[in-house]
Amino acid sequence: MGTYFQVYLDCYGDPEFIGKIGTDIEDYKCSWLVVQALERADESQKSINYGKKDPACVAKVKDLYKELNLESYKKLIADIEAQPSDAVQKVLKSFLHKIYKRQK
């Protein structure tokens, strides 16, 4: 869940709602997402322009993350629902929903 929170803030968060501008892609940071993308991407997918401040390049990187299924909300829900305890599921979903599409 911590990874999801960091990914959301650093790459997908809207500063108007969360109070932070996520610029990991533009700043060429070695984030969890880019490491995962490099491990999973084929050679043609690796040719995108990571680290460019151009909004079109940033959009292509985010599209690649989606294509590689790196946005982890659905996986987190599945992992939570795999927990045998309904009480644990309830608590974890409560935490996740405080993070998901978080506002200031």
C-alpha positions as CSV (number, residue, x, y, z in Angstrom):
1,M,0.0,0.0,0.0
2,G,2.9,2.3,0.7
3,T,4.2,1.7,-2.9
4,Y,0.8,2.6,-4.3
5,F,0.7,5.8,-2.2
6,Q,4.1,6.9,-3.4
7,V,3.4,6.0,-7.0
8,Y,0.1,7.9,-6.9
9,L,1.7,11.0,-5.4
10,D,4.8,11.1,-7.5
11,C,3.4,10.3,-10.9
12,Y,-0.4,10.6,-11.0
13,G,-1.5,13.0,-8.3
14,D,-3.2,16.2,-9.3
15,P,-1.5,19.1,-7.4
16,E,-4.9,20.9,-7.3
17,F,-6.2,18.0,-5.2
18,I,-3.2,16.6,-3.3
19,G,-1.1,19.7,-2.9
20,K,2.0,18.2,-4.5
21,I,3.3,18.2,-8.0
22,G,4.5,14.8,-9.1
23,T,7.5,15.2,-11.3
24,D,9.4,11.9,-11.0
25,I,9.1,11.3,-14.8
26,E,10.2,14.8,-15.7
27,D,13.0,14.8,-13.2
28,Y,14.4,11.5,-14.4
29,K,14.1,9.9,-11.0
30,C,14.7,6.2,-10.5
31,S,11.3,5.5,-9.1
32,W,9.7,2.1,-8.4
33,L,7.5,2.5,-11.5
34,V,10.4,3.1,-13.9
35,V,12.4,0.2,-12.5
36,Q,9.4,-2.1,-13.0
37,A,8.8,-0.7,-16.5
38,L,12.4,-1.4,-17.5
39,E,12.2,-4.9,-16.2
40,R,9.0,-5.7,-18.1
41,A,9.2,-3.6,-21.3
42,D,10.4,-4.9,-24.6
43,E,13.0,-3.0,-26.6
44,S,10.6,-0.8,-28.5
45,Q,8.8,0.2,-25.3
46,K,12.1,1.2,-23.7
47,S,12.7,3.8,-26.5
48,I,10.3,6.4,-24.9
49,N,11.7,9.7,-23.7
50,Y,11.8,9.3,-19.9
51,G,13.1,12.4,-18.1
52,K,11.8,15.0,-20.5
53,K,9.7,17.9,-19.3
54,D,7.6,17.7,-22.5
55,P,4.0,16.9,-21.5
56,A,3.6,14.6,-24.6
57,C,6.6,12.6,-23.4
58,V,5.3,12.4,-19.9
59,A,1.9,11.2,-21.2
60,K,3.7,8.4,-23.2
61,V,5.5,7.2,-20.1
62,K,2.2,7.1,-18.2
63,D,0.6,5.3,-21.1
64,L,3.4,2.7,-20.9
65,Y,2.9,2.3,-17.2
66,K,-0.8,1.5,-17.9
67,E,0.1,-0.8,-20.8
68,L,2.5,-2.7,-18.5
69,N,-0.3,-2.8,-15.9
70,L,1.9,-1.1,-13.3
71,E,-0.9,0.9,-11.7
72,S,-1.5,-1.2,-8.7
73,Y,-5.0,-0.3,-7.4
74,K,-6.7,-3.3,-8.8
75,K,-3.9,-5.6,-7.6
76,L,-4.1,-4.1,-4.1
77,I,-7.9,-4.7,-4.0
78,A,-7.3,-8.4,-5.1
79,D,-4.6,-8.9,-2.5
80,I,-6.8,-7.4,0.2
81,E,-9.7,-9.5,-0.8
82,A,-7.5,-12.6,-0.6
83,Q,-7.1,-12.0,3.1
84,P,-9.0,-14.6,5.1
85,S,-10.3,-12.1,7.7
86,D,-13.2,-9.9,6.9
87,A,-12.0,-7.5,9.6
88,V,-8.5,-7.2,8.1
89,Q,-10.1,-6.6,4.7
90,K,-12.2,-3.9,6.0
91,V,-9.3,-2.1,7.7
92,L,-7.0,-2.4,4.7
93,K,-9.7,-1.1,2.3
94,S,-10.4,1.8,4.6
95,F,-6.7,2.8,4.5
96,L,-6.6,2.3,0.7
97,H,-9.6,4.5,0.1
98,K,-8.0,7.3,2.2
99,I,-5.1,7.2,-0.3
100,Y,-7.0,6.5,-3.6
101,K,-7.8,9.7,-5.4
102,R,-6.7,11.6,-2.2
103,Q,-7.5,15.2,-1.9
104,K,-5.7,17.8,0.3
